[in-house]
Amino acid sequence: MRTVIIYIAAAIAEIAGCFAFWFWYREGKPLLWLLPGMLSLALFGWLLALSPAEYAGRAYAVYGGIYIATTLGWLWAVEGIRPDRWDIIGATVSLVGAAIILLAPRA
């Protein structure tokens, strides 16, 4: 469970950091929006490094599946857009893939 919490926290930090850059560039927000964005992205990197995965590539692969699902939560909670059934199906597929990679029995 701790591993899933680390990945979800990393996803939220990455999404928040990228969202700050999005708002600065796409929405014309002040340059100061970049400071919390950079801090959030640094937090993302640190959190992802806490993953218990043996190899960075596997950590990133598992994270990718969780990231997809978390972004849809962000879409709904922050942007006010409810994910549709295709979003949910896609997120489910990505989470199944992440679980296979994370939980696979390896020697």
CYANA upper distance limits for C-alpha pairs under 8 A (distance plus 0.5 A):
  1 MET  CA      5 ILE  CA      6.90
  2 ARG  CA      6 ILE  CA      6.75
  3 THR  CA      7 TYR  CA      6.83
  3 THR  CA     51 SER  CA      6.89
  3 THR  CA     52 PRO  CA      7.59
  4 VAL  CA      8 ILE  CA      6.63
  5 ILE  CA      9 ALA  CA      6.50
  6 ILE  CA     10 ALA  CA      6.56
  6 ILE  CA     47 LEU  CA      6.72
  6 ILE  CA     48 LEU  CA      7.53
  6 ILE  CA     50 LEU  CA      7.71
  6 ILE  CA     51 SER  CA      7.41
  7 TYR  CA     11 ALA  CA      6.62
  7 TYR  CA     47 LEU  CA      7.97
  7 TYR  CA     48 LEU  CA      7.13
  7 TYR  CA     51 SER  CA      8.02
  7 TYR  CA     63 TYR  CA      6.34
  7 TYR  CA     66 ILE  CA      7.23
  7 TYR  CA     67 TYR  CA      8.26
  8 ILE  CA     12 ILE  CA      6.72
  8 ILE  CA     66 ILE  CA      7.13
  8 ILE  CA     67 TYR  CA      7.70
  8 ILE  CA     70 THR  CA      7.38
  9 ALA  CA     13 ALA  CA      6.68
  9 ALA  CA     44 PHE  CA      8.19
  9 ALA  CA     47 LEU  CA      7.74
 10 ALA  CA     14 GLU  CA      6.63
 10 ALA  CA     43 LEU  CA      7.86
 10 ALA  CA     44 PHE  CA      5.12
 10 ALA  CA     45 GLY  CA      7.91
 10 ALA  CA     47 LEU  CA      5.87
 10 ALA  CA     48 LEU  CA      6.40
 11 ALA  CA     15 ILE  CA      6.49
 11 ALA  CA     44 PHE  CA      7.53
 11 ALA  CA     63 TYR  CA      8.13
 11 ALA  CA     66 ILE  CA      7.84
 11 ALA  CA     67 TYR  CA      5.69
 11 ALA  CA     70 THR  CA      7.00
 11 ALA  CA     71 THR  CA      8.22
 12 ILE  CA     16 ALA  CA      6.46
 12 ILE  CA     44 PHE  CA      8.44
 12 ILE  CA     70 THR  CA      7.59
 12 ILE  CA     71 THR  CA      8.45
 13 ALA  CA     17 GLY  CA      6.57
 13 ALA  CA     40 SER  CA      5.64
 13 ALA  CA     41 LEU  CA      6.68
 13 ALA  CA     43 LEU  CA      6.86
 13 ALA  CA     44 PHE  CA      5.54
 14 GLU  CA     18 CYS  CA      6.57
 14 GLU  CA     40 SER  CA      6.96
 14 GLU  CA     41 LEU  CA      5.82
 14 GLU  CA     43 LEU  CA      8.49
 14 GLU  CA     44 PHE  CA      5.85
 15 ILE  CA     19 PHE  CA      6.35
 15 ILE  CA     71 THR  CA      7.50
 15 ILE  CA     74 TRP  CA      8.41
 16 ALA  CA     20 ALA  CA      6.74
 16 ALA  CA     37 GLY  CA      7.24
 16 ALA  CA     40 SER  CA      7.05
 16 ALA  CA     41 LEU  CA      8.43
 17 GLY  CA     21 PHE  CA      7.15
 17 GLY  CA     36 PRO  CA      7.40
 17 GLY  CA     37 GLY  CA      4.33
 17 GLY  CA     38 MET  CA      6.69
 17 GLY  CA     39 LEU  CA      7.86
 17 GLY  CA     40 SER  CA      5.34
 17 GLY  CA     41 LEU  CA      5.63
 18 CYS  CA     22 TRP  CA      6.59
 18 CYS  CA     37 GLY  CA      6.94
 18 CYS  CA     41 LEU  CA      8.03
 19 PHE  CA     23 PHE  CA      6.57
 19 PHE  CA     37 GLY  CA      7.93
 20 ALA  CA     24 TRP  CA      6.69
 20 ALA  CA     33 TRP  CA      6.16
 20 ALA  CA     34 LEU  CA      6.65
 20 ALA  CA     36 PRO  CA      7.68
 20 ALA  CA     37 GLY  CA      5.48
 21 PHE  CA     25 TYR  CA      6.55
 21 PHE  CA     33 TRP  CA      7.49
 21 PHE  CA     34 LEU  CA      6.44
 21 PHE  CA     37 GLY  CA      6.77
 22 TRP  CA     26 ARG  CA      5.91
 22 TRP  CA     27 GLU  CA      7.58
 23 PHE  CA     27 GLU  CA      5.25
 23 PHE  CA     28 GLY  CA      7.05
 23 PHE  CA     29 LYS  CA      6.29
 23 PHE  CA     33 TRP  CA      8.04
 24 TRP  CA     28 GLY  CA      5.67
 24 TRP  CA     29 LYS  CA      4.83
 24 TRP  CA     30 PRO  CA      6.64
 24 TRP  CA     31 LEU  CA      6.89
 24 TRP  CA     33 TRP  CA      6.51
 24 TRP  CA     34 LEU  CA      7.48
 25 TYR  CA     29 LYS  CA      7.60
 29 LYS  CA     33 TRP  CA      7.28
 31 LEU  CA     35 LEU  CA      8.50
 32 LEU  CA     36 PRO  CA      8.31
 33 TRP  CA     37 GLY  CA      6.98
 34 LEU  CA     38 MET  CA      6.50
 35 LEU  CA     39 LEU  CA      6.79
 36 PRO  CA     40 SER  CA      6.41
 37 GLY  CA     41 LEU  CA      6.70
 38 MET  CA     42 ALA  CA      6.68
 39 LEU  CA     43 LEU  CA      6.71
 40 SER  CA     44 PHE  CA      6.69
 41 LEU  CA     45 GLY  CA      6.88
 42 ALA  CA     46 TRP  CA      6.87
 43 LEU  CA     47 LEU  CA      6.57
 44 PHE  CA     48 LEU  CA      6.63
 45 GLY  CA     49 ALA  CA      6.77
 46 TRP  CA     50 LEU  CA      7.22
 47 LEU  CA     51 SER  CA      7.81
 48 LEU  CA     59 ALA  CA      7.98
 48 LEU  CA     60 TYR  CA      8.43
 48 LEU  CA     63 TYR  CA      8.48
 51 SER  CA     59 ALA  CA      6.88
 52 PRO  CA     59 ALA  CA      8.32
 53 ALA  CA     58 ARG  CA      6.92
 53 ALA  CA     59 ALA  CA      5.85
 53 ALA  CA    102 LEU  CA      8.32
 54 GLU  CA     58 ARG  CA      8.04
 54 GLU  CA     59 ALA  CA      8.27
 55 TYR  CA     59 ALA  CA      6.91
 56 ALA  CA     60 TYR  CA      6.59
 57 GLY  CA     61 ALA  CA      6.62
 58 ARG  CA     62 VAL  CA      6.64
 58 ARG  CA    101 ILE  CA      7.66
 58 ARG  CA    102 LEU  CA      8.25
 59 ALA  CA     63 TYR  CA      6.53
 60 TYR  CA     64 GLY  CA      6.50
 61 ALA  CA     65 GLY  CA      7.41
 61 ALA  CA     98 ALA  CA      7.28
 61 ALA  CA    101 ILE  CA      8.08
 62 VAL  CA     66 ILE  CA      7.20
 62 VAL  CA     97 GLY  CA      8.21
 62 VAL  CA     98 ALA  CA      4.88
 62 VAL  CA     99 ALA  CA      7.68
 62 VAL  CA    101 ILE  CA      6.86
 62 VAL  CA    102 LEU  CA      6.74
 63 TYR  CA     67 TYR  CA      6.31
 63 TYR  CA     98 ALA  CA      7.76
 64 GLY  CA     68 ILE  CA      6.80
 64 GLY  CA     94 SER  CA      8.27
 64 GLY  CA     98 ALA  CA      7.93
 65 GLY  CA     69 ALA  CA      7.25
 65 GLY  CA     91 ALA  CA      7.83
 65 GLY  CA     94 SER  CA      5.01
 65 GLY  CA     95 LEU  CA      5.49
 65 GLY  CA     96 VAL  CA      8.42
 65 GLY  CA     97 GLY  CA      7.30
 65 GLY  CA     98 ALA  CA      5.63
 66 ILE  CA     70 THR  CA      6.61
 66 ILE  CA     94 SER  CA      7.82
 66 ILE  CA     95 LEU  CA      6.56
 66 ILE  CA     98 ALA  CA      7.54
 67 TYR  CA     71 THR  CA      6.54
 68 ILE  CA     72 LEU  CA      7.20
 68 ILE  CA     91 ALA  CA      6.43
 68 ILE  CA     94 SER  CA      7.52
 69 ALA  CA     73 GLY  CA      7.18
 69 ALA  CA     91 ALA  CA      5.43
 69 ALA  CA     92 THR  CA      8.08
 69 ALA  CA     94 SER  CA      8.15
 69 ALA  CA     95 LEU  CA      7.79
 70 THR  CA     74 TRP  CA      6.82
 71 THR  CA     75 LEU  CA      6.57
 72 LEU  CA     76 TRP  CA      6.83
 72 LEU  CA     83 PRO  CA      6.80
 72 LEU  CA     87 ASP  CA      7.85
 72 LEU  CA     91 ALA  CA      8.48
 73 GLY  CA     77 ALA  CA      6.48
 74 TRP  CA     78 VAL  CA      5.84
 74 TRP  CA     79 GLU  CA      7.37
 75 LEU  CA     79 GLU  CA      5.49
 75 LEU  CA     80 GLY  CA      6.86
 75 LEU  CA     81 ILE  CA      6.09
 75 LEU  CA     82 ARG  CA      7.47
 75 LEU  CA     83 PRO  CA      7.76
 76 TRP  CA     80 GLY  CA      5.24
 76 TRP  CA     81 ILE  CA      5.20
 76 TRP  CA     82 ARG  CA      5.33
 76 TRP  CA     83 PRO  CA      7.10
 77 ALA  CA     81 ILE  CA      8.27
 83 PRO  CA     87 ASP  CA      6.09
 83 PRO  CA     88 ILE  CA      7.22
 84 ASP  CA     88 ILE  CA      6.93
 85 ARG  CA     89 ILE  CA      6.57
 86 TRP  CA     90 GLY  CA      6.53
 87 ASP  CA     91 ALA  CA      6.59
 88 ILE  CA     92 THR  CA      6.55
 89 ILE  CA     93 VAL  CA      6.76
 90 GLY  CA     94 SER  CA      6.76
 91 ALA  CA     95 LEU  CA      6.61
 92 THR  CA     96 VAL  CA      6.68
 93 VAL  CA     97 GLY  CA      6.77
 94 SER  CA     98 ALA  CA      6.66
 95 LEU  CA     99 ALA  CA      6.57
 96 VAL  CA    100 ILE  CA      6.75
 97 GLY  CA    101 ILE  CA      6.89
 98 ALA  CA    102 LEU  CA      6.53
 99 ALA  CA    103 LEU  CA      6.19
 99 ALA  CA    104 ALA  CA      8.40
100 ILE  CA    104 ALA  CA      6.03
